[in-house]
Amino acid sequence: MVHSPSKPLTLKDFLALPEGETAYELVDGAAIPKVSPKFFHSTSQKNLLFLLDPWSRGQGRVMPEWAVVLKRNQEDWVPIPDLLYVSFDILPVVNER
């Protein structure tokens, strides 16, 4: 179910939504549920993570299903990409455990 109020959600409104079992993305002012991947998709995501994780060490982080706040057409956009790489040039280095 899409959460589409009469007026577009702001980033602040979106981030204040209660957490639940369904992950939502903010797209064009609406909370859109993220579709659950099927077997082939999940397997591909896992394999790509295993390939990219060693490459990213010391350069940044690769994470699955990591929401990020971006701008698209000058509007706030909060996608949950299947895999996300963020360079340490943008993300501060933290101790890896």
Summary of the structure (lengths in Angstrom):
residues: 97
radius of gyration: 15.4
end to end distance: 37.6
largest distance: 45.5
contacts: 197
relative contact order: 0.18
helix: 25%
strand: 27%
